[in-house]
């Protein structure tokens, strides 16, 4: 696990901007949900917003995962580092946990 902490991913300014824009939208969704709770909004309406925030997070995760596969994983495989496959299997297992 310590090996994972030593790795880093250099992202382009454009990629960082896209990620930060998505994160800001998610923050806005969460703030909106918090206000809904403060204002005693009907549970059904709150749950719809929670589902929307969850979908936004999953979309962000998929965006990062896609970039990871095309960049990091592809580079590791080109270098002959097949251990990255074990890392991916572990990652997919985490994604599929409820």
Number of C-alpha atoms within 10 A of each C-alpha: 5 6 6 8 7 7 7 8 8 9 11 9 9 9 14 12 12 14 16 13 12 16 15 12 15 19 13 13 18 17 12 15 20 13 13 16 13 9 9 10 12 10 11 9 11 18 12 12 17 16 11 15 19 15 13 17 16 13 13 18 14 12 14 13 17 13 14 15 13 10 14 17 21 14 14 15 13 10 9 10 12 12 11 16 13 10 13 15 11 11 12 12 10 10 11 7 6 4
